[in-house]
């Protein structure tokens, strides 16, 4: 005895949509925020505590600009200079708008690599991107 209901079969495909430039700016700003939070904790790009400051400099920084840790945040100019430089479909570039800030980071990278994307930063940005739902289903013609 056949049933009256017949399922309708349609073809479907999964489409990976491109991220817009506005979404990429949001992703870049989320990554910058996470990098700055890591720097505030005084960690390097390997998510480990950064090297201690020289004793004399640490005493001076503790008095003048606490805390006395390596965090690229003495006057704030270096952190303010880090911005999303450009964004397009599926691409974002993060860099420094201030040439003085860029030179400071280059100089400090020789001592210890702090500026960059750490494994924990990668996990954070992956979760932000996953929340944007890049995959959707469409009906095939």
MARVO-851698 format. One record per atom (N, C-alpha, C): residue number from 1; x, y, z. Coordinates in Angstrom, 2 decimals. Layout:
! MARVO-851698
[NUM, [X, Y, Z]];
...
! end
This chain:
! MARVO-851698
[1, [0.84, -1.17, 0.00]];
[1, [0.00, 0.00, 0.00]];
[1, [0.89, 1.24, 0.00]];
[2, [0.96, 1.96, -1.10]];
[2, [1.79, 3.15, -1.18]];
[2, [1.20, 4.29, -0.36]];
[3, [2.09, 5.10, 0.17]];
[3, [1.63, 6.26, 0.93]];
[3, [1.42, 7.44, -0.01]];
[4, [0.62, 8.37, 0.42]];
[4, [0.32, 9.54, -0.41]];
[4, [1.47, 10.54, -0.41]];
[5, [2.23, 10.52, 0.67]];
[5, [3.32, 11.49, 0.78]];
[5, [4.53, 11.01, 0.00]];
[6, [5.03, 11.83, -0.84]];
[6, [6.25, 11.54, -1.58]];
[6, [7.27, 12.63, -1.26]];
[7, [8.45, 12.27, -0.78]];
[7, [9.44, 13.31, -0.48]];
[7, [9.92, 13.98, -1.76]];
[8, [10.13, 15.25, -1.65]];
[8, [10.65, 16.00, -2.79]];
[8, [12.16, 16.09, -2.66]];
[9, [12.85, 15.61, -3.63]];
[9, [14.30, 15.57, -3.59]];
[9, [14.82, 16.72, -4.43]];
[10, [15.62, 17.56, -3.79]];
[10, [16.26, 18.66, -4.51]];
[10, [17.75, 18.57, -4.30]];
[11, [18.48, 19.09, -5.24]];
[11, [19.93, 19.11, -5.11]];
[11, [20.33, 20.33, -4.28]];
[12, [21.30, 20.12, -3.43]];
[12, [21.81, 21.21, -2.60]];
[12, [23.32, 21.21, -2.68]];
[13, [23.89, 22.35, -2.48]];
[13, [25.34, 22.45, -2.43]];
[13, [25.72, 23.37, -1.28]];
[14, [26.90, 23.16, -0.78]];
[14, [27.40, 24.00, 0.30]];
[14, [28.36, 25.01, -0.29]];
[15, [28.16, 26.24, 0.08]];
[15, [28.94, 27.34, -0.49]];
[15, [29.73, 28.00, 0.62]];
[16, [31.01, 28.17, 0.40]];
[16, [31.83, 28.93, 1.34]];
[16, [31.83, 30.37, 0.85]];
[17, [31.16, 31.20, 1.61]];
[17, [31.03, 32.59, 1.19]];
[17, [32.29, 33.37, 1.54]];
[18, [32.53, 34.38, 0.78]];
[18, [33.66, 35.26, 1.05]];
[18, [33.28, 36.20, 2.19]];
[19, [34.28, 36.57, 2.96]];
[19, [34.05, 37.56, 4.00]];
[19, [34.19, 38.94, 3.37]];
[20, [33.30, 39.83, 3.75]];
[20, [33.35, 41.19, 3.22]];
[20, [34.49, 41.95, 3.88]];
[21, [34.81, 43.08, 3.29]];
[21, [35.88, 43.91, 3.86]];
[21, [35.50, 44.39, 5.26]];
[22, [34.23, 44.67, 5.49]];
[22, [33.80, 45.12, 6.82]];
[22, [33.97, 44.00, 7.85]];
[23, [33.65, 42.76, 7.46]];
[23, [33.86, 41.64, 8.37]];
[23, [35.34, 41.45, 8.67]];
[24, [36.17, 41.62, 7.66]];
[24, [37.61, 41.45, 7.84]];
[24, [38.17, 42.52, 8.78]];
[25, [37.63, 43.75, 8.72]];
[25, [38.06, 44.79, 9.66]];
[25, [37.69, 44.38, 11.08]];
[26, [36.49, 43.81, 11.26]];
[26, [36.08, 43.34, 12.58]];
[26, [37.00, 42.23, 13.08]];
[27, [37.38, 41.30, 12.19]];
[27, [38.29, 40.23, 12.57]];
[27, [39.66, 40.79, 12.95]];
[28, [40.13, 41.76, 12.19]];
[28, [41.42, 42.38, 12.48]];
[28, [41.42, 43.10, 13.82]];
[29, [40.34, 43.82, 14.11]];
[29, [40.23, 44.52, 15.39]];
[29, [40.13, 43.53, 16.55]];
[30, [39.43, 42.41, 16.33]];
[30, [39.34, 41.38, 17.38]];
[30, [40.72, 40.79, 17.66]];
[31, [41.49, 40.56, 16.60]];
[31, [42.84, 40.03, 16.78]];
[31, [43.74, 41.04, 17.49]];
[32, [43.65, 42.31, 17.11]];
[32, [44.44, 43.35, 17.78]];
[32, [44.10, 43.43, 19.27]];
[33, [42.82, 43.35, 19.59]];
[33, [42.41, 43.38, 20.99]];
[33, [42.98, 42.21, 21.77]];
[34, [42.99, 41.03, 21.15]];
[34, [43.53, 39.86, 21.82]];
[34, [45.04, 39.94, 21.97]];
[35, [45.73, 40.48, 20.96]];
[35, [47.19, 40.66, 21.05]];
[35, [47.51, 41.65, 22.18]];
[36, [46.76, 42.74, 22.26]];
[36, [47.00, 43.73, 23.32]];
[36, [46.73, 43.15, 24.71]];
[37, [45.72, 42.29, 24.82]];
[37, [45.46, 41.65, 26.11]];
[37, [46.62, 40.74, 26.50]];
[38, [47.20, 40.03, 25.52]];
[38, [48.36, 39.19, 25.79]];
[38, [49.55, 40.04, 26.20]];
[39, [49.75, 41.16, 25.53]];
[39, [50.86, 42.05, 25.89]];
[39, [50.67, 42.62, 27.30]];
[40, [49.42, 42.93, 27.67]];
[40, [49.15, 43.42, 29.02]];
[40, [49.54, 42.40, 30.08]];
[41, [49.41, 41.12, 29.74]];
[41, [49.81, 40.06, 30.67]];
[41, [51.32, 39.86, 30.68]];
[42, [52.05, 40.50, 29.76]];
[42, [53.50, 40.39, 29.70]];
[42, [53.96, 39.08, 29.10]];
[43, [53.26, 38.60, 28.06]];
[43, [53.61, 37.33, 27.43]];
[43, [54.20, 37.56, 26.04]];
[44, [55.00, 36.61, 25.58]];
[44, [55.57, 36.69, 24.24]];
[44, [54.68, 35.95, 23.24]];
[45, [55.16, 35.76, 22.01]];
[45, [54.33, 35.13, 20.98]];
[45, [54.18, 33.63, 21.18]];
[46, [54.84, 33.08, 22.17]];
[46, [54.70, 31.66, 22.48]];
[46, [53.81, 31.46, 23.72]];
[47, [53.11, 32.51, 24.13]];
[47, [52.23, 32.50, 25.30]];
[47, [52.98, 32.14, 26.58]];
[48, [54.23, 32.54, 26.66]];
[48, [55.04, 32.35, 27.85]];
[48, [55.40, 33.72, 28.41]];
[49, [55.70, 33.80, 29.70]];
[49, [56.10, 35.09, 30.25]];
[49, [57.31, 35.66, 29.52]];
[50, [57.28, 36.94, 29.25]];
[50, [58.38, 37.61, 28.55]];
[50, [59.58, 37.72, 29.48]];
[51, [60.75, 37.91, 28.87]];
[51, [61.97, 38.08, 29.67]];
[51, [61.81, 39.27, 30.59]];
[52, [62.46, 39.18, 31.73]];
[52, [62.42, 40.28, 32.69]];
[52, [63.19, 41.47, 32.14]];
[53, [62.80, 42.65, 32.58]];
[53, [63.51, 43.86, 32.20]];
[53, [64.83, 43.93, 32.94]];
[54, [65.75, 44.74, 32.42]];
[54, [67.00, 44.97, 33.14]];
[54, [66.67, 45.58, 34.50]];
[55, [67.43, 45.25, 35.50]];
[55, [67.11, 45.64, 36.88]];
[55, [66.94, 47.15, 37.05]];
[56, [67.86, 47.91, 36.49]];
[56, [67.80, 49.37, 36.62]];
[56, [66.57, 49.94, 35.91]];
[57, [66.32, 49.44, 34.71]];
[57, [65.15, 49.90, 33.95]];
[57, [63.84, 49.47, 34.61]];
[58, [63.83, 48.27, 35.21]];
[58, [62.63, 47.78, 35.88]];
[58, [62.27, 48.67, 37.08]];
[59, [63.29, 49.11, 37.83]];
[59, [63.03, 50.00, 38.97]];
[59, [62.46, 51.34, 38.49]];
[60, [63.06, 51.88, 37.43]];
[60, [62.58, 53.15, 36.89]];
[60, [61.16, 53.02, 36.38]];
[61, [60.88, 51.93, 35.63]];
[61, [59.54, 51.75, 35.06]];
[61, [58.51, 51.49, 36.16]];
[62, [58.88, 50.80, 37.21]];
[62, [57.95, 50.54, 38.31]];
[62, [57.54, 51.84, 38.99]];
[63, [58.46, 52.80, 39.08]];
[63, [58.14, 54.09, 39.69]];
[63, [57.32, 54.97, 38.74]];
[64, [57.74, 55.01, 37.50]];
[64, [57.18, 55.98, 36.56]];
[64, [55.97, 55.45, 35.78]];
[65, [56.07, 54.24, 35.23]];
[65, [55.01, 53.66, 34.39]];
[65, [54.76, 52.21, 34.79]];
[66, [54.15, 51.96, 35.94]];
[66, [53.93, 50.58, 36.36]];
[66, [52.96, 49.86, 35.42]];
[67, [53.01, 48.56, 35.34]];
[67, [53.85, 47.60, 36.04]];
[67, [55.20, 47.45, 35.34]];
[68, [56.17, 46.93, 36.05]];
[68, [57.53, 46.81, 35.54]];
[68, [57.70, 45.48, 34.80]];
[69, [56.93, 45.31, 33.73]];
[69, [57.04, 44.12, 32.89]];
[69, [57.22, 44.56, 31.45]];
[70, [57.69, 43.66, 30.62]];
[70, [57.89, 43.93, 29.20]];
[70, [56.52, 43.81, 28.52]];
[71, [55.87, 44.98, 28.25]];
[71, [54.53, 44.96, 27.68]];
[71, [54.32, 45.94, 26.52]];
[72, [55.37, 46.54, 26.02]];
[72, [55.29, 47.51, 24.91]];
[72, [54.29, 48.63, 25.18]];
[73, [54.25, 49.08, 26.43]];
[73, [53.24, 50.06, 26.82]];
[73, [53.83, 51.14, 27.73]];
[74, [54.91, 51.74, 27.34]];
[74, [55.50, 52.77, 28.20]];
[74, [54.68, 54.05, 28.12]];
[75, [54.60, 54.65, 26.95]];
[75, [53.82, 55.88, 26.79]];
[75, [52.47, 55.65, 26.13]];
[76, [52.29, 54.50, 25.48]];
[76, [51.04, 54.22, 24.79]];
[76, [51.10, 54.47, 23.29]];
[77, [52.16, 55.12, 22.84]];
[77, [52.26, 55.46, 21.42]];
[77, [52.37, 54.22, 20.54]];
[78, [53.11, 53.22, 21.02]];
[78, [53.28, 52.00, 20.24]];
[78, [51.95, 51.27, 20.08]];
[79, [51.19, 51.17, 21.15]];
[79, [49.90, 50.48, 21.08]];
[79, [48.90, 51.25, 20.24]];
[80, [48.91, 52.58, 20.33]];
[80, [47.99, 53.38, 19.52]];
[80, [48.31, 53.31, 18.04]];
[81, [49.57, 53.05, 17.72]];
[81, [49.98, 52.98, 16.33]];
[81, [49.57, 51.70, 15.62]];
[82, [49.21, 50.66, 16.36]];
[82, [48.80, 49.39, 15.75]];
[82, [47.35, 49.48, 15.32]];
[83, [47.12, 49.32, 14.03]];
[83, [45.77, 49.45, 13.46]];
[83, [45.59, 48.44, 12.34]];
[84, [44.33, 48.32, 11.90]];
[84, [44.04, 47.58, 10.67]];
[84, [44.41, 48.52, 9.53]];
[85, [45.40, 48.12, 8.75]];
[85, [45.92, 48.98, 7.67]];
[85, [45.02, 48.93, 6.44]];
[86, [44.63, 47.73, 6.04]];
[86, [43.77, 47.58, 4.87]];
[86, [42.96, 46.31, 5.01]];
[87, [41.84, 46.29, 4.30]];
[87, [40.97, 45.12, 4.33]];
[87, [40.28, 44.99, 2.98]];
[88, [40.15, 43.78, 2.52]];
[88, [39.40, 43.47, 1.31]];
[88, [38.75, 42.11, 1.52]];
[89, [38.15, 41.56, 0.49]];
[89, [37.52, 40.25, 0.64]];
[89, [38.55, 39.22, 1.07]];
[90, [38.28, 38.56, 2.18]];
[90, [39.11, 37.47, 2.71]];
[90, [40.55, 37.87, 3.03]];
[91, [40.82, 39.15, 3.24]];
[91, [42.19, 39.58, 3.55]];
[91, [42.16, 40.81, 4.44]];
[92, [43.01, 40.79, 5.46]];
[92, [43.17, 41.96, 6.33]];
[92, [44.65, 42.09, 6.66]];
[93, [45.12, 43.33, 6.70]];
[93, [46.53, 43.61, 7.01]];
[93, [46.57, 44.47, 8.27]];
[94, [47.31, 44.00, 9.25]];
[94, [47.48, 44.72, 10.51]];
[94, [48.90, 45.25, 10.55]];
[95, [49.06, 46.50, 10.92]];
[95, [50.40, 47.09, 10.97]];
[95, [50.40, 48.34, 11.81]];
[96, [51.42, 49.16, 11.60]];
[96, [51.60, 50.36, 12.39]];
[96, [51.44, 51.58, 11.51]];
[97, [50.60, 52.50, 11.93]];
[97, [50.40, 53.75, 11.20]];
[97, [51.45, 54.78, 11.56]];
[98, [52.08, 54.61, 12.69]];
[98, [53.08, 55.54, 13.19]];
[98, [54.48, 54.95, 12.94]];
[99, [55.32, 55.62, 12.15]];
[99, [56.66, 55.06, 11.89]];
[99, [57.53, 54.95, 13.14]];
[100, [57.34, 55.82, 14.11]];
[100, [58.12, 55.73, 15.35]];
[100, [57.72, 54.47, 16.12]];
[101, [56.43, 54.19, 16.17]];
[101, [55.95, 52.98, 16.85]];
[101, [56.47, 51.74, 16.14]];
[102, [56.50, 51.77, 14.83]];
[102, [57.00, 50.62, 14.07]];
[102, [58.47, 50.37, 14.37]];
[103, [59.27, 51.43, 14.45]];
[103, [60.69, 51.27, 14.76]];
[103, [60.90, 50.75, 16.19]];
[104, [60.04, 51.18, 17.11]];
[104, [60.15, 50.68, 18.48]];
[104, [59.89, 49.18, 18.53]];
[105, [58.89, 48.74, 17.79]];
[105, [58.58, 47.31, 17.78]];
[105, [59.71, 46.52, 17.12]];
[106, [60.25, 47.03, 16.03]];
[106, [61.37, 46.36, 15.36]];
[106, [62.55, 46.23, 16.33]];
[107, [62.84, 47.29, 17.05]];
[107, [63.94, 47.27, 18.01]];
[107, [63.68, 46.27, 19.14]];
[108, [62.45, 46.28, 19.67]];
[108, [62.13, 45.38, 20.78]];
[108, [62.01, 43.93, 20.34]];
[109, [61.69, 43.68, 19.09]];
[109, [61.60, 42.30, 18.60]];
[109, [62.97, 41.61, 18.65]];
[110, [64.04, 42.40, 18.57]];
[110, [65.37, 41.82, 18.68]];
[110, [65.64, 41.27, 20.07]];
[111, [65.07, 41.92, 21.07]];
[111, [65.24, 41.45, 22.45]];
[111, [64.39, 40.22, 22.71]];
[112, [63.13, 40.33, 22.39]];
[112, [62.21, 39.20, 22.54]];
[112, [61.01, 39.43, 21.64]];
[113, [60.60, 38.38, 20.98]];
[113, [59.49, 38.48, 20.03]];
[113, [58.16, 38.50, 20.78]];
[114, [57.58, 39.68, 20.88]];
[114, [56.30, 39.84, 21.55]];
[114, [55.20, 40.20, 20.57]];
[115, [55.52, 40.98, 19.55]];
[115, [54.50, 41.41, 18.61]];
[115, [54.31, 40.31, 17.58]];
[116, [53.10, 39.82, 17.46]];
[116, [52.78, 38.77, 16.52]];
[116, [51.58, 37.99, 17.01]];
[117, [51.27, 36.92, 16.32]];
[117, [50.10, 36.10, 16.64]];
[117, [50.58, 34.84, 17.37]];
[118, [50.09, 34.65, 18.57]];
[118, [50.45, 33.49, 19.37]];
[118, [49.45, 32.35, 19.13]];
[119, [49.75, 31.15, 19.59]];
[119, [48.78, 30.05, 19.44]];
[119, [47.43, 30.36, 20.09]];
[120, [47.45, 31.02, 21.23]];
[120, [46.18, 31.38, 21.89]];
[120, [45.43, 32.44, 21.09]];
[121, [46.16, 33.37, 20.45]];
[121, [45.53, 34.35, 19.58]];
[121, [44.87, 33.67, 18.39]];
[122, [45.54, 32.65, 17.84]];
[122, [44.97, 31.91, 16.71]];
[122, [43.68, 31.21, 17.11]];
[123, [43.64, 30.62, 18.30]];
[123, [42.41, 29.97, 18.77]];
[123, [41.29, 30.99, 18.91]];
[124, [41.62, 32.15, 19.44]];
[124, [40.59, 33.18, 19.64]];
[124, [40.03, 33.66, 18.31]];
[125, [40.91, 33.96, 17.35]];
[125, [40.43, 34.48, 16.07]];
[125, [39.69, 33.40, 15.30]];
[126, [40.08, 32.14, 15.47]];
[126, [39.35, 31.04, 14.82]];
[126, [37.92, 30.94, 15.34]];
[127, [37.75, 31.16, 16.64]];
[127, [36.40, 31.12, 17.21]];
[127, [35.57, 32.32, 16.75]];
[128, [36.20, 33.47, 16.58]];
[128, [35.50, 34.66, 16.08]];
[128, [35.06, 34.44, 14.64]];
[129, [35.93, 33.85, 13.83]];
[129, [35.59, 33.59, 12.43]];
[129, [34.52, 32.51, 12.33]];
[130, [34.61, 31.49, 13.16]];
[130, [33.60, 30.43, 13.14]];
[130, [32.22, 30.96, 13.50]];
[131, [32.18, 31.96, 14.36]];
[131, [30.90, 32.54, 14.75]];
[131, [30.27, 33.33, 13.60]];
[132, [31.07, 33.70, 12.59]];
[132, [30.55, 34.47, 11.47]];
[132, [29.83, 33.60, 10.45]];
[133, [29.93, 32.30, 10.58]];
[133, [29.24, 31.33, 9.70]];
[133, [29.54, 31.58, 8.24]];
[134, [30.68, 31.11, 7.82]];
[134, [31.12, 31.30, 6.45]];
[134, [30.48, 30.29, 5.48]];
[135, [29.95, 29.19, 6.00]];
[135, [29.38, 28.15, 5.13]];
[135, [27.87, 28.23, 5.21]];
[136, [27.22, 28.18, 4.05]];
[136, [25.76, 28.16, 4.01]];
[136, [25.30, 27.19, 2.94]];
[137, [24.08, 26.77, 3.01]];
[137, [23.53, 25.84, 2.02]];
[137, [22.68, 26.62, 1.04]];
[138, [22.83, 26.27, -0.23]];
[138, [22.02, 26.90, -1.28]];
[138, [21.36, 25.80, -2.09]];
[139, [20.27, 26.14, -2.72]];
[139, [19.60, 25.21, -3.60]];
[139, [20.24, 25.25, -4.97]];
[140, [20.59, 24.11, -5.47]];
[140, [21.22, 24.05, -6.79]];
[140, [20.14, 24.09, -7.87]];
[141, [20.46, 24.72, -8.96]];
[141, [19.48, 24.84, -10.05]];
[141, [19.43, 23.62, -10.92]];
! end
